[in-house]
Amino acid sequence: MRAFRHPIPALSLAWLVLVVLAALLADLSPYQYDIQVLKEAYGAPSALHSLGTDEFGRDLLTRLIHGARTSLSVSVTAIAISVACGMALGAAAAWFGGWFDRAVTVTVDLTWSFPEILIALILVAIIGPGTTGTMVAIAVAYLAQFTRLTRAQILTLKGETFIEAARSLGAGNTHILLRHLLPNALAPVLVSAMLATGDAIILEATLGFFGLGAQPPTPSWGGMMSAGSALIFKAPWIIIFPGLMVALTVVAINLAGDALVASLDIKAKLRGPV
């Protein structure tokens, strides 16, 4: 794609591909992420352990790779659920209008007024800590964003000439909505979803840092940073490397997303009217 012909977007995409491949191939790591070797605890980076070991003597690189699988799978799955539900709600609200539109809009505006982290903390407290609770919390936290965006796109498109033409040819409401409106509204929603994935990774790491995300011994970047925060002066690599992974991955997602926005020329659509 022409969006990734420039060096910075290309490097961002390359990093994302590397992280995804590492997560997919995590089981090929030479070490086990949950096997404790206490005599090797707090080991500095070396030839044997390139990023060092943690407080239980576990290889840090192995845990980072498995942590990438946890963080990416939770964040991407949660955003996918949020996109699917948000598009369905937003499209139905815009198409049918009336009391249903008003009810959806009021509910969405209420949730939109609260920070995502607050919504996520409340939901995780209700559901319980773990990857399932984190996924549900992230999905609900970002539901308002995709509902509002989809609704704005459908409201803009439903008055276009090609919709009137389809209706005059006998197309029903379901056909018009599924075959004409939603496909044309999909591009800005997907780009917005990509950008939201970076925020979701930060939110997942934050919940993990508070001990509400993936539970031990399953590694996650946030959980690793939480464990390393008490050891920052004794073994700083335990918190530095997971923090770098979060920062680099989120920056890469944002840079790649910005390149897509620029190439598709949909900035105005992403802001769309409400």
SULWO-V935845 format. One record per residue. N is the residue number from 1. RES is the residue in three letters. SS is DSSP state (@ for helix, = for strand, . for the rest). PHI is phi in whole degrees, 0 to 359 (* if undefined). NEAR is the number of other ideal C-beta (glycine too) atoms within 10 Angstrom. Layout:
BEGIN
n = [N,N]
res = [RES,RES]
ss = [SS,SS]
phi = [PHI,PHI]
near = [NEAR,NEAR]
END
This chain:
BEGIN
n = [1,2,3,4,5,6,7,8,9,10,11,12,13,14,15,16,17,18,19,20,21,22,23,24,25,26,27,28,29,30,31,32,33,34,35,36,37,38,39,40,41,42,43,44,45,46,47,48,49,50,51,52,53,54,55,56,57,58,59,60,61,62,63,64,65,66,67,68,69,70,71,72,73,74,75,76,77,78,79,80,81,82,83,84,85,86,87,88,89,90,91,92,93,94,95,96,97,98,99,100,101,102,103,104,105,106,107,108,109,110,111,112,113,114,115,116,117,118,119,120,121,122,123,124,125,126,127,128,129,130,131,132,133,134,135,136,137,138,139,140,141,142,143,144,145,146,147,148,149,150,151,152,153,154,155,156,157,158,159,160,161,162,163,164,165,166,167,168,169,170,171,172,173,174,175,176,177,178,179,180,181,182,183,184,185,186,187,188,189,190,191,192,193,194,195,196,197,198,199,200,201,202,203,204,205,206,207,208,209,210,211,212,213,214,215,216,217,218,219,220,221,222,223,224,225,226,227,228,229,230,231,232,233,234,235,236,237,238,239,240,241,242,243,244,245,246,247,248,249,250,251,252,253,254,255,256,257,258,259,260,261,262,263,264,265,266,267,268,269,270,271,272,273,274]
res = [MET,ARG,ALA,PHE,ARG,HIS,PRO,ILE,PRO,ALA,LEU,SER,LEU,ALA,TRP,LEU,VAL,LEU,VAL,VAL,LEU,ALA,ALA,LEU,LEU,ALA,ASP,LEU,SER,PRO,TYR,GLN,TYR,ASP,ILE,GLN,VAL,LEU,LYS,GLU,ALA,TYR,GLY,ALA,PRO,SER,ALA,LEU,HIS,SER,LEU,GLY,THR,ASP,GLU,PHE,GLY,ARG,ASP,LEU,LEU,THR,ARG,LEU,ILE,HIS,GLY,ALA,ARG,THR,SER,LEU,SER,VAL,SER,VAL,THR,ALA,ILE,ALA,ILE,SER,VAL,ALA,CYS,GLY,MET,ALA,LEU,GLY,ALA,ALA,ALA,ALA,TRP,PHE,GLY,GLY,TRP,PHE,ASP,ARG,ALA,VAL,THR,VAL,THR,VAL,ASP,LEU,THR,TRP,SER,PHE,PRO,GLU,ILE,LEU,ILE,ALA,LEU,ILE,LEU,VAL,ALA,ILE,ILE,GLY,PRO,GLY,THR,THR,GLY,THR,MET,VAL,ALA,ILE,ALA,VAL,ALA,TYR,LEU,ALA,GLN,PHE,THR,ARG,LEU,THR,ARG,ALA,GLN,ILE,LEU,THR,LEU,LYS,GLY,GLU,THR,PHE,ILE,GLU,ALA,ALA,ARG,SER,LEU,GLY,ALA,GLY,ASN,THR,HIS,ILE,LEU,LEU,ARG,HIS,LEU,LEU,PRO,ASN,ALA,LEU,ALA,PRO,VAL,LEU,VAL,SER,ALA,MET,LEU,ALA,THR,GLY,ASP,ALA,ILE,ILE,LEU,GLU,ALA,THR,LEU,GLY,PHE,PHE,GLY,LEU,GLY,ALA,GLN,PRO,PRO,THR,PRO,SER,TRP,GLY,GLY,MET,MET,SER,ALA,GLY,SER,ALA,LEU,ILE,PHE,LYS,ALA,PRO,TRP,ILE,ILE,ILE,PHE,PRO,GLY,LEU,MET,VAL,ALA,LEU,THR,VAL,VAL,ALA,ILE,ASN,LEU,ALA,GLY,ASP,ALA,LEU,VAL,ALA,SER,LEU,ASP,ILE,LYS,ALA,LYS,LEU,ARG,GLY,PRO,VAL]
ss = [.,@,@,@,.,.,@,@,@,@,@,@,@,@,@,@,@,@,@,@,@,@,@,@,.,@,@,@,.,.,.,.,.,.,.,.,.,@,@,@,.,.,.,.,.,.,.,.,.,.,.,.,=,.,.,.,.,.,=,@,@,@,@,@,@,@,@,@,@,@,@,@,@,@,@,@,@,@,@,@,@,@,@,@,@,@,@,@,@,@,@,@,@,@,@,@,.,@,@,@,@,@,@,@,@,@,@,@,@,@,@,@,.,.,.,@,@,@,@,@,@,@,@,@,@,@,@,.,.,.,@,@,@,@,@,@,@,@,@,@,@,.,@,@,@,@,@,@,@,@,@,@,@,@,@,@,@,.,.,.,@,@,@,@,@,@,@,@,.,.,.,.,@,@,@,@,@,@,@,@,@,@,@,@,@,@,@,@,@,@,@,@,@,@,@,@,@,@,@,@,@,@,@,@,@,@,@,@,@,.,.,.,.,.,.,.,.,.,.,.,@,@,@,@,@,@,@,@,@,.,.,.,.,.,.,.,@,@,@,@,@,@,@,@,@,@,@,@,@,@,@,@,@,@,@,@,@,@,@,@,@,@,@,@,.,.,@,@,@,@,@,.,.,.]
phi = [*,293,297,249,279,276,300,294,299,295,295,297,296,298,296,297,298,297,295,295,297,298,294,292,258,301,292,275,299,290,246,266,287,246,270,271,233,298,289,255,297,61,287,287,308,210,295,281,232,299,247,88,234,266,292,250,78,275,297,288,297,299,291,295,294,291,295,297,299,295,296,291,295,294,293,294,298,297,293,298,297,296,296,299,291,295,294,295,294,294,293,296,296,290,283,271,62,65,295,294,299,296,295,295,297,297,298,296,296,296,291,295,282,257,298,302,295,293,299,296,296,296,292,294,296,282,283,112,292,130,292,295,298,294,298,297,298,292,300,290,298,256,297,300,300,282,295,297,294,297,301,297,293,293,299,289,278,294,264,288,297,292,289,297,296,296,293,292,274,99,291,276,299,297,298,297,293,277,262,239,283,298,300,285,269,289,303,296,293,293,295,298,295,297,295,292,298,299,295,295,297,296,295,297,294,295,297,296,296,278,82,256,269,303,268,304,270,297,278,218,300,294,296,293,294,298,294,280,296,278,242,297,268,273,216,298,296,293,259,293,292,298,298,295,297,298,297,295,292,293,298,297,297,294,292,294,296,298,295,294,300,294,288,272,54,237,301,296,291,293,275,5,292,248]
near = [10,9,17,17,10,12,8,13,22,15,14,23,18,13,17,19,11,13,21,15,12,19,17,13,11,19,10,8,16,7,18,15,21,14,12,15,15,9,7,17,14,15,20,11,14,11,5,11,21,10,20,21,27,25,16,17,16,23,24,27,19,21,32,23,24,24,29,26,21,24,31,22,15,26,25,17,16,26,27,14,17,24,24,12,16,26,23,14,21,30,21,18,24,24,19,13,12,8,8,13,17,11,11,19,17,9,15,22,13,10,16,15,8,13,9,22,15,10,20,27,18,14,18,21,12,10,15,11,17,15,19,12,19,30,24,17,28,30,23,19,26,28,22,23,24,25,29,22,25,28,27,20,27,22,20,16,18,17,8,13,7,11,17,12,11,17,14,8,8,7,15,10,11,9,13,19,19,12,12,19,24,20,10,16,25,15,15,22,23,16,22,24,23,19,20,25,24,21,19,30,25,20,26,31,28,19,25,30,20,15,14,23,29,25,14,11,15,18,28,28,29,29,28,25,23,19,20,22,12,12,15,13,6,10,20,13,20,25,19,16,21,30,17,12,22,24,12,14,26,17,13,22,24,16,19,25,23,18,21,19,19,14,15,16,8,19,12,9,19,18,11,19,10,12]
END
